[in-house]
Amino acid sequence: MRTMRLIAAFGALGALASTAQPEWRDPSPHIVRVVTVAPDVRLEVLDWGGTGQGIVLLPGLGNTAHVFDDFATMLTSEHHVYGITRRGYGASSAPASGYESDRLGDDVLAVLDELGLDRPVLVGHSFGGAELSSIATRRPERVAGVVYLDAAYGYAFDNGKGASFEQMAKATAGVNSPPPGPADIVSFEAVRAWYLRNSGITLPEAELRATEVTLPDGKPGPPRESPANAAIVAGVQKYVAIRAPALAIFASPHNLGPWTANAGPKVREALAQTDALVALQATAFEEGVPGARVVRLAHANHYVFLSNEADVLRELRAFIAGLPSGSAGRH
């Protein structure tokens, strides 16, 4: 569900500098693992360390596990934290097929097997909710619980009483922030500053480097091409029976950032329609998933773990503390 695209600005860059830049190193304190989940399909797995209850972070559509580089470190004092970059993105393999929601869920299960994780808590952002629901529907015994970070939409839960995936996609079509100008893409630091000014949140630099091409002069280039986006959307499945303890955090209503203050009437109308659908979906999930806790964070960004980090951490910790005794595995 990424709406902030950079590609429109790159035609203004001009000639590339000829001097190569020093190799950039990711400052996040993680170990990078590679896990084979199928023939010729290997996934990047980030391990931030920590002890206690295992937590596995799943990114949204178009993102990699590096989107959690900052958030993950807030959890390692109490948990052993991992992140998975799904097939099709970043350093993970990009096969031509295998993007149905259940297949992606199986990839996550294969990583749990390889790491020897006993009933971790799965935390998914945005389209990561599809993998959560796939596992919570088919293999609930493999997890202690599932946490949806603005992720419990139609691709994750659709009992016909909320907002369908198609309705949400139609409402959000064309809701995009203005593209950055030439001065905003002279460096990855400048791109991060542009995100902050326009959207009120910014992504870790490692995430930008994983999802955008790095030009020979070290500057950010256009988004990396992937077969995954369209294939994942085409492979959406319908889930109605979430059988694991669940926490769903909704950004309701959404705040997409300062850029919306100057948006035209069509965008404002689309945002209002989207917020109404989000409210409908939150109620449907609350009423349709027995025992689920649903939290509505007013005026939060879709990247709710970035815009409302303290709120998300509080709810996540309370959810884990309230899991049935013996349900939380350790690693």
C-alpha positions in Angstrom: 0.0 0.0 0.0 2.9 2.4 -0.6 1.7 5.6 -2.1 5.0 7.6 -1.9 6.8 6.9 -5.1 10.0 8.5 -6.2 10.3 7.6 -9.9 8.8 10.8 -11.3 11.7 12.9 -10.1 14.6 11.0 -11.5 14.5 12.4 -15.0 15.7 15.7 -13.6 19.0 14.4 -12.1 21.2 15.1 -15.1 24.5 13.6 -15.7 25.8 11.2 -13.0 28.9 12.0 -11.0 31.9 9.9 -11.9 33.4 9.5 -8.5 32.3 6.3 -6.7 31.0 6.8 -3.1 32.3 4.8 -0.1 30.3 1.6 0.6 27.4 2.3 2.9 26.9 0.1 5.9 23.6 -0.6 7.6 23.8 0.7 11.2 21.0 -1.4 12.5 22.3 -4.0 15.0 21.0 -7.1 13.2 22.5 -10.2 11.8 21.5 -11.1 8.2 20.5 -14.7 7.6 19.5 -16.4 4.4 16.8 -19.1 4.7 15.9 -21.5 1.8 12.1 -21.9 1.8 11.6 -23.7 -1.6 13.8 -24.8 -4.5 15.7 -21.7 -5.7 13.8 -19.4 -3.3 15.9 -17.9 -0.5 14.6 -15.3 1.9 16.5 -12.6 3.8 15.9 -12.9 7.5 17.1 -10.2 9.9 17.9 -11.2 13.5 18.1 -8.3 16.0 18.9 -10.6 18.9 17.4 -10.4 22.3 16.0 -13.0 24.7 12.6 -14.3 25.7 9.4 -14.5 23.7 10.2 -14.7 20.0 8.7 -12.0 17.7 8.7 -12.2 13.9 8.0 -9.0 12.0 6.5 -9.1 8.5 6.6 -6.0 6.2 3.9 -4.6 4.0 3.6 -4.7 0.2 6.7 -3.2 -1.4 8.7 -3.1 1.8 11.4 -5.3 3.2 12.2 -6.3 6.8 14.5 -3.3 7.0 11.5 -1.1 7.4 11.6 -2.3 11.0 15.2 -1.4 11.6 14.4 1.2 14.2 11.2 -0.3 15.7 12.7 -3.8 16.2 15.4 -2.4 18.6 12.7 -1.2 20.9 11.7 -4.8 21.6 15.0 -6.7 22.1 15.2 -6.0 25.8 12.3 -8.4 26.3 12.1 -10.4 23.1 14.2 -12.2 20.5 13.2 -10.3 17.4 13.4 -11.3 13.7 12.1 -9.9 10.4 11.5 -11.6 7.1 11.7 -10.0 3.7 9.2 -11.9 1.6 10.0 -13.3 -1.8 10.1 -10.8 -4.6 11.7 -7.9 -2.6 15.1 -6.7 -1.5 17.7 -9.4 -1.0 15.2 -12.2 -1.2 14.7 -14.3 -4.3 12.2 -13.0 -6.9 10.7 -16.1 -8.6 8.1 -15.8 -11.3 5.5 -17.5 -9.2 4.5 -18.4 -5.6 2.8 -15.1 -4.5 -0.5 -16.5 -3.3 -1.3 -15.6 0.3 -1.1 -19.2 1.5 2.2 -19.7 -0.4 3.6 -16.6 1.4 2.3 -18.0 4.7 4.1 -21.2 4.0 7.3 -19.3 3.4 7.0 -17.8 6.9 6.4 -21.3 8.4 9.5 -22.6 6.7 11.5 -19.8 8.3 10.1 -20.6 11.7 11.2 -24.2 11.1 14.7 -23.3 10.0 15.2 -21.0 13.0 13.6 -23.4 15.4 11.1 -20.9 16.7 8.5 -22.3 19.1 5.2 -20.4 18.8 6.5 -16.9 18.3 4.2 -13.8 18.0 3.8 -12.8 14.4 3.5 -9.0 13.8 2.5 -7.9 10.3 2.2 -4.4 8.7 -0.2 -3.7 5.9 -0.2 -6.6 3.4 1.7 -8.6 6.0 -1.7 -9.3 7.4 -2.4 -11.7 4.7 0.4 -14.0 5.9 -0.8 -13.6 9.5 -4.3 -14.7 8.6 -3.0 -17.6 6.4 -1.1 -19.0 9.3 -3.8 -18.1 12.0 -6.4 -19.9 9.8 -4.5 -23.0 8.8 -1.8 -23.5 11.4 -2.8 -21.5 14.5 -0.8 -24.0 16.7 2.4 -22.6 15.2 2.0 -19.2 16.8 1.3 -17.7 20.2 -0.6 -14.8 18.6 -0.9 -12.5 15.7 -0.6 -8.7 15.6 -2.0 -6.6 12.7 -0.4 -3.2 12.3 -3.0 -1.4 10.1 -3.1 -4.8 8.4 -6.5 -6.4 9.1 -8.1 -5.3 5.8 -9.9 -7.4 3.2 -6.8 -9.4 2.2 -6.6 -10.5 5.9 -10.2 -10.8 6.9 -13.3 -10.6 4.8 -16.6 -12.0 6.2 -18.7 -9.9 3.9 -19.6 -7.4 6.7 -16.6 -5.0 6.4 -14.8 -3.3 3.6 -13.7 -5.6 0.9 -10.2 -5.5 -0.6 -11.6 -4.2 -3.9 -13.5 -1.4 -2.1 -10.4 -0.2 -0.3 -8.3 -0.4 -3.4 -10.8 1.7 -5.4 -11.1 4.3 -2.6 -7.4 4.7 -2.3 -6.6 4.8 -6.1 -4.9 8.0 -7.0 -4.3 9.1 -3.4 -0.6 9.9 -3.7 1.6 12.6 -2.3 3.3 15.0 -4.7 6.6 13.6 -6.1 9.9 14.9 -4.7 11.8 17.5 -6.6 15.4 17.3 -7.8 16.7 18.7 -4.5 14.9 16.0 -2.6 16.8 13.1 -4.2 20.4 14.2 -4.2 21.0 11.7 -1.4 19.3 9.1 0.7 19.3 11.6 3.6 17.5 14.1 1.4 14.9 11.5 0.5 14.3 10.7 4.2 13.9 14.4 4.9 11.3 14.6 2.1 9.3 11.7 3.5 9.3 13.5 6.9 8.1 16.8 5.5 5.4 15.3 3.3 4.2 12.3 5.2 5.1 13.0 8.8 7.2 9.8 9.1 10.4 8.6 7.4 11.8 5.2 6.6 15.1 3.8 7.7 17.8 4.4 5.1 18.4 0.7 4.8 14.8 0.3 3.7 15.2 3.0 1.0 18.4 1.4 -0.2 16.6 -2.0 -0.4 13.7 -0.7 -2.4 15.3 1.9 -4.6 18.1 1.6 -7.1 21.4 3.1 -5.9 23.0 4.9 -8.8 26.8 4.7 -9.6 27.4 8.0 -7.9 25.7 6.8 -4.7 22.5 8.7 -5.2 19.1 7.2 -4.9 17.6 6.0 -8.2 14.1 4.8 -9.2 12.2 2.0 -7.4 13.5 -1.5 -7.9 11.3 -3.5 -10.3 9.7 -6.6 -8.9 7.1 -9.1 -10.2 5.7 -9.4 -6.7 3.3 -6.4 -6.3 0.8 -7.4 -9.0 1.2 -11.1 -8.3 0.5 -10.7 -4.6 -2.6 -8.6 -5.3 -3.8 -11.2 -7.8 -3.1 -14.0 -5.2 -5.2 -12.5 -2.4 -7.3 -15.1 -0.6 -10.4 -14.7 1.6 -9.9 -15.5 5.3 -12.9 -15.6 7.7 -11.7 -17.8 10.6 -8.8 -16.3 12.6 -8.0 -19.1 15.1 -5.1 -17.5 17.0 -5.2 -14.8 19.7 -5.2 -11.5 17.7 -4.5 -7.9 18.2 -5.5 -5.5 15.4 -4.4 -1.9 15.5 -6.1 0.4 13.0 -5.1 3.9 11.9 -8.6 5.3 12.2 -8.9 7.9 10.9 -5.7 8.0 8.9 -3.2 10.8 8.8 -1.2 10.6 5.6 0.9 13.6 6.5 1.2 17.4 6.0 0.8 17.1 2.2 -2.9 16.4 2.6 -3.5 19.9 4.0 -3.2 21.3 0.4 -4.9 18.3 -1.3 -7.7 19.0 -3.8 -11.4 18.1 -3.2 -11.1 14.8 -5.0 -8.3 13.6 -2.7 -10.1 14.9 0.4 -13.2 13.0 -0.8 -11.2 9.8 -1.3 -9.6 10.2 2.1 -13.0 10.6 3.8 -14.3 7.5 1.9 -11.3 5.5 2.9 -11.7 6.4 6.6 -15.3 5.4 6.5 -14.3 2.0 5.1 -11.5 1.6 7.7 -14.1 2.2 10.5 -16.4 -0.4 8.9 -13.6 -2.9 8.6 -12.4 -2.4 12.2 -15.9 -3.1 13.5 -16.3 -6.2 11.3 -13.0 -7.6 12.6 -13.9 -6.7 16.2 -17.2 -8.5 15.9 -16.1 -11.3 13.6 -12.9 -12.5 15.3 -13.8 -14.0 18.8 -11.6 -12.6 21.5 -9.7 -10.2 19.3 -8.6 -6.9 20.7 -9.1 -4.0 18.3 -7.4 -0.7 18.9 -8.1 2.5 16.9 -5.4 5.1 16.8 -6.8 8.4 15.6 -4.8 10.3 13.1 -2.0 7.7 12.8 -0.1 7.1 9.6 -0.5 3.8 7.8 3.0 3.1 9.0 1.5 3.1 12.4 4.6 1.6 14.1 6.6 4.7 12.9 4.0 7.4 13.5 2.8 6.0 16.9 5.7 3.9 18.1 4.9 4.3 21.8 1.2 3.4 21.3 2.1 0.3 19.3 4.7 -0.8 21.8 2.3 -0.4 24.7 -0.4 -2.4 23.0 2.0 -5.1 21.8 3.5 -5.6 25.2 0.1 -5.7 26.9 -1.2 -8.2 24.3 1.8 -10.5 24.8 1.6 -10.3 28.6 -2.1 -11.3 28.4 -1.5 -14.4 26.2 -2.7 -17.6 27.9 0.0 -19.2 30.2 2.2 -21.5 28.3 1.1 -20.2 24.9 4.2 -18.1 24.4 7.2 -20.0 23.2 10.7 -18.9 23.9 13.9 -18.9 21.9 
